[in-house]
Amino acid sequence: MIESPLLPTLGGYINGQWVMADSGKTLAVTNPVDNGHLADVASMDAVETERAIAAAESAQATPADRETRRGWLNAIAESLTNHREEIGRILCAEHGKPLAEAQGEADYAAGFFRYAAEHIDALDPRTLDEQPRGCRWTVYHRPAGVVGLVTPWNFPIGMIAKKLSAAIAADCASVIKPSSKTPLTMIALFTLLEREVGLPAGKANLVMGSAGPITQALFDAPAVRVISFTGSTEVGRELIQQSAPGIKRLALELGGNAPYIIFADADLDHAADQLIGNKFRGGGQTCVCANRIFVHQSVAAAFADKLADRVQSLTVGDGMDPDTKLGPLIDEKAVAKVARHVEDALDKGAEKIYQGDAAGLPGTFYPPTVLLGVPSHAACYREETFGPLVPIITFTDDDQVVALANDTDFGLACYVFTGDETRGQQIISRLHFGHAALNTGSGPTPEAPFGGMKQSGYGREGGLEGLFEFTEAQTVPVG
């Protein structure tokens, strides 16, 4: 069992009160490093969700002025920073990512609240310079209404920060549903919201449990006007269908299949260093990490060797150990998928350059693996692996690699490495991905908008664009 001052209860939070499920049901949370039991949290249903929506609707009836909202946002940022070590410890325990990385995620989360506080003025009314038809025209950004925020397990504090910061900035009350795999970090956040921030009752509500009845209740409630979801494209398609009867707005960050392109003139050492940070963060369980590594055939062997040298230094183990660089995967299903992708690629002619050793570790581990000469008909080319596999695919010219990179239904992130920036910009302009990095493996940041193209979803989080996600533009002409 896990004990923490930030986990005084294992219930949800509705209308300013901690509550357990009406049914008395709980769901078990385990540590993937050894499958050890951490806690039993409330397993809620539609009835609790409906109460949370009613509480949020009541809170929505009392607007908060801009400076009050700015104060809340700054207070949350400060609270997350002050408690980063304990939040990181809880996150590490239920997710498995290394402790330093988990604490870094708390800092990342604080950045979204801080950015929203600093730029909340962007939501102020704007009066047009023009006066069409002799009227004064003003555009107001009104709160959309109650919002449902549904977050995944891979970034338990980072993903809710993206959504909740924008919701608070827009003055929207929220009902939040975390992943059942990693609910403890969310409980810790709500503890801080109650103790150190002082949000009004009903402004933010927490319900935990099976996704089906909770999300259905969100779609059924007229008061809920926007639902923001991060997760798989398969679930995203279902949510789009559910949104139709109530004409709900959706903000969707869905699956990825990120290409990581390395041209012959690239700095191979830099590209390898950046790939380590990009690919193995969170055990490779991020939607923006490189999934298909395209390397020009003239430097592919040299790059594979450089990468293998670096991968050998990744210590696999318990994230609480300061020497650990790569923790466990979230569950056995995740391990089985990576293993299937590796065996499939090898069966289809890929060469194993390096594979680490996770033997003897009790949890859900898979060793970091580098393959060279992976064919385009391999499963890992088409599917998102979500694990520590680096499949290297060779190419011969610009047109070919652009076609290969775009040969996916997804368009979330891509990465290009070349010694010629002009060439790199030209290549990026032809790639259909919302986040397109040149000579860096960097992912999203609070200061810039992030989101997908094609079947990776729509809507943006972060940056000024993300601040408007939970607002409705109302145009007011005055004669």
Buried (B, 14 or more C-beta within 10 A) or exposed (E): EBEBEBBEBBBBBBBBEBBBBEEEBBBEBBBBBBEEEBBEBBBBBBEBBBBBBBBBBBBBEEEBEEEEBBBBBBBBBBBBBBBBEBBBBBBBBBBBBBBBBBBBBBBBBBBBBBBBBBBBEBBEEEEEEEEEEEEEBBEBBBBBBBBBBBBBBBBBBBBBBBBBBBBBBBBBBBBBBBBBBBBBBBBBBBBBBBEBBEBBBBBBBBBBBBBEBBBEBBBBBEBBBBBBBBBBBEBBEEBBEBBEEBEBBBBBBBBBBBBBBBBBBBBBEBBBBBBBEBBBBBBBBBBBBBBBBBBBEEBBBEBBBBBBEBBEEBEBBBBBEEEBBBBBBBBEEBBBBBBBBBEBBBEBEBBEBBBBEBEEBEBBBBBBBBBBBBEEEBBBBBBBBBBBBBBBBBBEEBEEBBEBBBEBEBBBBBBBBBEEEEBBEBBBEEBBBBBBBBBBBBBBBBBBBBBBBBBBBBBBBBBBBBBBBBBBEEEEEEE
